[in-house]
Amino acid sequence: CHCYALSGKASDMDSQLKIGFIGAGNMAFGIAKGILAGNVLPVNVRVSAPSSRNLGRFQELGIAVTHSNVEVVSGSDVVFVAVKPHLVSPGLESYSRYIITMNIGSAFIVH
């Protein structure tokens, strides 16, 4: 498990961790900035959103952006789902080792 990489403890392994975000809102942006403040490289982070409205601020951090959730999930070790559950395509969990779904007041990890 690479979960310790998100705890703020930097290691060489963290810099290779591939992290994805489905959703480009404020919650995803805040977590992405925190992860980049650690040892995760921007080149190893990818974000998807249906529109380009919020993607520019991720690009300014050096993060790759896309409109494809499958692209993000299939290329990530850990994926943060930062959208309402009904907006995520079923079956995405089969592409990544760890999916973290976030909702107001809760977070769930699906292996």
Residue pairs with C-beta under 8 A, 6 or more apart in sequence:
1 98
2 13
2 14
2 17
2 77
2 78
2 98
3 78
3 98
3 109
4 11
5 11
5 13
5 14
5 17
5 38
5 39
5 40
5 78
6 35
6 38
6 78
8 38
10 38
10 39
11 39
12 39
14 38
14 39
14 40
15 39
15 40
15 41
15 44
16 44
17 40
17 44
17 77
17 78
18 44
18 45
18 46
18 75
18 76
18 77
18 78
19 32
19 35
19 40
19 44
19 45
19 46
19 76
19 77
19 78
19 79
19 80
20 45
20 46
20 47
20 48
20 72
20 73
20 75
20 76
20 78
20 79
20 80
20 96
21 28
21 31
21 32
21 45
21 46
21 47
21 48
21 72
21 79
21 80
21 82
22 48
22 69
22 72
22 73
22 79
22 80
22 81
22 82
22 83
22 88
22 92
23 47
23 48
23 49
23 80
23 81
23 82
23 83
23 87
24 47
24 48
24 49
24 53
24 54
24 55
24 57
24 58
24 65
24 82
25 54
25 82
25 83
27 82
27 102
28 47
28 80
28 82
29 54
29 57
29 58
31 80
31 82
32 45
32 47
32 58
32 61
32 63
33 61
35 45
36 42
36 45
36 61
36 63
42 61
42 62
42 63
43 62
43 64
45 63
45 64
46 63
46 64
46 65
46 66
46 71
46 72
46 75
46 76
47 55
47 58
47 63
47 64
47 65
47 66
47 72
48 65
48 66
48 67
48 68
48 69
48 71
48 72
49 55
49 65
49 67
50 67
50 87
51 67
52 65
52 67
55 65
58 65
59 65
66 72
69 88
69 89
69 92
70 89
70 92
70 95
72 79
73 79
73 92
73 93
73 95
73 96
73 99
74 95
74 96
76 96
77 96
77 97
77 98
78 96
78 97
78 98
78 100
79 92
79 96
79 98
79 99
79 100
80 100
80 102
81 88
81 99
81 100
81 101
81 102
82 102
85 101
85 103
92 99
93 99
93 110
97 111
98 109
98 110
98 111
99 109
99 110
100 107
100 108
100 109
100 110
101 107
101 108
101 110
